[in-house]
Amino acid sequence: MNKIPLSREKIDLLLAKNLMTVADLANNYGVSRARINVIINQRTITPISAGRLAKALNADVTEIIE
């Protein structure tokens, strides 16, 4: 499966824009805080996970990738 390059900086900006913590993001995504940290610190992500992450951030997928 193809992987998409993920931008931690863009995710941090979206967290700030949405006044969200990593714990809030984990709750919206449906995983633990520890697991969401693993996901957002990866350099690449699957398309499905990118879609779920963008939805949890109330953003478009293009806003979280490099």
N, C-alpha and C positions, 0 to 999 in steps of 0.2 A: 504494500500500500504506500502511496506517495505521502511524504511528510511536508508540512508547510512550515517555513521559518517563522518563529514566534518572537515578538518584541516585548521584552519585560518592561522596557521604558514606556512603551505605549500603554501597556496594561496598568502601570503605576499612574499614568496620567488619567486614565479612565476611572480608576479607583478614586482619585482625588476629585475629578469632575462630578462623580456620582455620590461623593461623600460616603464612600464605602471603605470598610476595613477588609483585610484578607479573610477574616472570619465571616464577614457578610458575603463575600464572594463565594467562599466554600459552601455556605448555606444555600445560596442561590443555585450553585452548580450541583449540589447534592452529595458532597464529599466532606471529609474531615479537613480541618485547617492544615494539618500536616500533608495530606494528599494534594491539596490545591497548591501548596508551596512547591511540591515536586513537579506538578504539571506546569506551573507558570515559570519555573526556573529552567525548564528544558529548552534546548535550542530549537527543537522542531516539535510539531504536534500533528496528529492525524486530522484530516478534514472534518470528521464528525466531532472530535473534541474541540476543534477550533470553533465550530458552529455553536456548540454548547457553551463554551467559554464566552463567546461574543454575546450570546443571549443572556447569560448571567450578568454581564456587564452593561446590558441595554445598549449594545453597540453593534456595528456591522463588522463582519469578519475582516474586512480590509483595514479596519482601525486597530487590529491587534497583531497584524503580521508585518514583517519587514518588507 
